[in-house]
Amino acid sequence: MPRSPNWQSKQMQPNAINTALNRFSYVEDIILHIFYFVATNMPDLPRHSQAKLYPCELVTIGILFALKGGYFRAFYPWLKRDYGTWFGDGSLPERTRLQRLLKTHRDWCDLFLADPSFFTVIDSYPIELIFPTECVNDLRQLISEFKL
């Protein structure tokens, strides 16, 4: 029986699906671990009667946004599409409301920040500390060009 011209792409599809599912499960595991860490280490704060999210859920969303990076306008559709039913009563607040909540309750997220130390400051300047010889070579090149 002759094979169709695109038989290779049909064989590759299950592998691509398995890779996507494995990647998805890693993200789920990370979110669950973050939520468990926040829920067990955060003080018991009552949920407001009109709020859709518990405080530990709001902190988890804030940590996810900090880890994912980028703009909140791009983060919110990803969160709502893939994990919107995980938080609150199954529906997230609208984007601007959630953003205001994160800004208002930033002090809750600050409970989980590490204390400043020598190593956290070094981490914010990786290029200058890892590649000092390149900086010196660039300086020598500038000196030789301008004959300073």
N, C-alpha and C positions, 0 to 999 in steps of 0.2 A: 504494500500500500504506500503510495507516494506521500511524502510529508509536505505540509503546506509551507510556503516560503517563510512564514514567521513562527515556525515551530519553536525556535529557541526562546523567543520572548514569552510564549505561553508556558514554557517550562520554568522560566525565571519568576513568574508571578507568585507562586507559593512562597518562594524564598523572600521576596520583597514583602509579602504580607506578614510572614513570620518575623522578619526584622522589625517591621513597624509595630507589631504586637509586643515584641520584647521591649522595644524602646518605650512604648506606652506603659507597660507594666513597671518599668524603672521609674518613670515620672510619678506613677501612682504610689509606688513604694516611698519615694522621697517625700511626697506630700503627706502621706500617712505618718511617716517618722517625724516630720516637722510638727504635725498636729499633735501627736502623742507627746512630744517634748514640751510643746507650749502648754498643753492641757495639764500635764503633771507638774510643771514648774511655775505656772502662773497662779497668783493668789485667786481665791474664789471671789469673783466679782459678779454681782447679780445682773441678769439681763433686763434691760428696760422693757416694760410691758408692750411697747409699740415697736421694739427693735426686731429685725428679721434675723440678726446674727448674734451669737454669743460672743463675749469678749475674746475668748481663745480662738474662735473662728476668724475674727477680724485681725488678730495678730498674725495668724497663720497666713492670711491673704497678704498682709503687709510684708511678711518675710518672703513669700513667693515672689512678690513684685520686686523686692530688692534683689533677690537672686536672679530673676529672669532679666531684669534690666530693661532698658528701652523706655518707651512712652506708655503712659497709662492707657491712652486711647487704643493702643494696639494690644496691651495686656488684657484689658477687660473682655473683648470678644473671645479670646482664647480661653480665659477662665470660665466665662459663661457657657461657651459651647461644650467644652470638655468636662468641666468639673462644677458647673453651676448647681447641679442637684446635690452635691456633697455638702454644701454649706447652708446653714439656717434651716428653714422649713422647705427647702427644695427650690427656692428662687432667690437669686441675688438682688440686692437693691440696684437701682439704676446706676449708671456709671458715675455721674456727678455726685450722687448721694454717697456712694461708696468711697469716692475720692475725698469728700469732705469728712467722712467718718475716720478714714485713715489719718488725715491731717489733725483732726481733733484729738484722737486717742493715740497720738504718736508716743506719748510717755509710756504706754503699755508695751510698745515695741522696744523702747529704750531699756526695758528691764532685761532684755536678752542680748544687749550689746556687750562685747568684751571690754574689759578695762584697758585704757590706752597703755601701751608698753613700748619698749624699744623696737620690738619686732613688728608690731602693727604699724608703726611709723615707717619702718624700712620697707614694708610691703607696699606702701603708697608711692615709693620711688624706685621701682625695680630696674629701670633702664640705666640710670646713672650709677647704681651700685654693682650691677652685673657686668656692665661693659665699660669700665673706667678706662681701659687701654684704648678703646676706640675714641673716647673723648679726648684723650691725650694726643692721639695720632691726628685727629681733626685740628686740634689746636696747633700742633707742629706744622701741619699743612698750611694753615692760615698764616702763621708766622713766616714761613718760607715764601709764600706768594706775595705778601705785602712787605717783606723784608723789614719786619719790626725789630 
